[in-house]
Each structure stands twice: as structure tokens, then as C-alpha cells.
Amino acid sequence: MLTKLANLSEKMTVSHPMIDQWLASRRQLLVAYYQLIGLIPQKNDSQRCDEVALDAFCQRLVDYLSSGHFKRYQQIEMLLASQAQQNLLSALYPQLEDNTHTLLALYDTYLEPAISNGEIPKLRNVISEVGMQLDALFDLEDQMLLSTELVGSRDASPQLAAKQLAIDAAKPSASLSSGMLDS
């Protein structure tokens, strides 16, 4: 997944501070994931998991999923240049929503309790499933990012800067992402 992230960064023709931050957040999540999976296979069934590594990964996971829902998907939606791009986001959004719900259900059902009770056999399977779901989520996000022609660069124009200020000031609204994590 880190290789895919590096490939995505190379394919991005437009740089935008929000996207750069998003991809850095993804990298941090992946590093925490790889640290966690590197520790779990070394444990036998009677040993407790590394709660610090698990907690760090879980925090990054929840932060990443929340920021996608409450911030980044809305920002992407506002930066789209054409109706065709907005239609693409509309088509991808239900898949992003389903994947996020699956990841949150895995977190609620298995990961959060594992911090307390350290059930290694269950945790191995769940961490593997989380990895597959993250890979699917990243593929959808990559498709969204690569299929849109975002306007902007590190040297943003005054119009883009004003648009970014409006995005940052906007509260969650009746956009595509409203209600995604409400369940």
C-alpha cells in the first residue's frame, strides 16, 4: 500500500495543500498499520498484543476516516471543475461510504475491545481484514483524486485561495458526505 501511495504521488499532476496533507495522513496510517502487523505475527496465542501499537493504529484509523468524511471529501467536491467530475464523485461516494462503514464496524467490534483484552487470534484476522478494506478505500480515493482535475497548486491563485477559505469556513452541509458516519 505504501508503494501505491508513492505511485499516486508521482501521478498527481496538481499539488494542493489539502491533498498533500491527506496523503501525509494516509502515510502515517500505513506506517502505524505496518508497525502493528509487524508485531502481531510474533505473538503466540497466549500473549497479549502491543496495546500501544494497537492504540496508535486505531487512533490514526479513526482520524483518517473522520477527516475523509467530515472534511476532505467535501473539500474535493468543492474543488471539482466540471459536472462530469462531480458525477464521478457521486458514483464513487456510495462505495466510499460502504467501505468506511465496514472499517468503523471492524473498529467498534474488534479493534477497540482488543485494546482492553488483547485477543491475538481474533486480532490477526481482523487486522488482515482491515488491511484489505483500507486497500479498497485507498483505491477508491485514488480513483477520485486521479479522475478529477483539481484547480490549484502550491502557488494558489487568489480565486483558489478565496475558495479554500470558504471551504475551511463551511460547516458540514447537505453535501454528498452528510450522514456518512451517522449510524
C-alpha positions, 0 to 999 in steps of 0.5 A: 500500500505504501508503494501505491501511495508513492505511485499516486504521488508521482501521478498527481499532476496538481499539488494542493495543500489539502491533498498533500496533507491527506496523503501525509495522513494516509502515510502515517496510517500505513506506517502505524498499520505496518508497525502493528502487523509487524508485531502481531505475527510474533505473538503466540496465542497466549500473549497479549498484543502491543496495546500501544501499537494497537492504540496508535493504529486505531487512533490514526484509523479513526482520524483518517476516516473522520477527516475523509468524511467530515472534511476532505471529501467535501473539500474535493467536491468543492474543488471539482471543475466540471459536472462530469467530475462531480458525477464521478464523485457521486458514483464513487461516494456510495462505495466510499461510504460502504467501505468506511462503514465496514472499517468503523464496524471492524473498529467498534467490534474488534479493534477497540475491545482488543485494546482492553483484552488483547485477543491475538487470534481474533486480532490477526484476522481482523487486522488482515481484514482491515488491511484489505478494506483500507486497500479498497478505500485507498483505491477508491480515493485514488480513483477520485483524486486521479479522475478529477482535475483539481484547480490549484497548486502550491502557488494558489491563485487568489480565486483558489485561495478565496475558495479554500477559505470558504471551504475551511469556513463551511460547516458540514452541509447537505453535501454528498458526505452528510450522514456518512458516519451517522449510524 
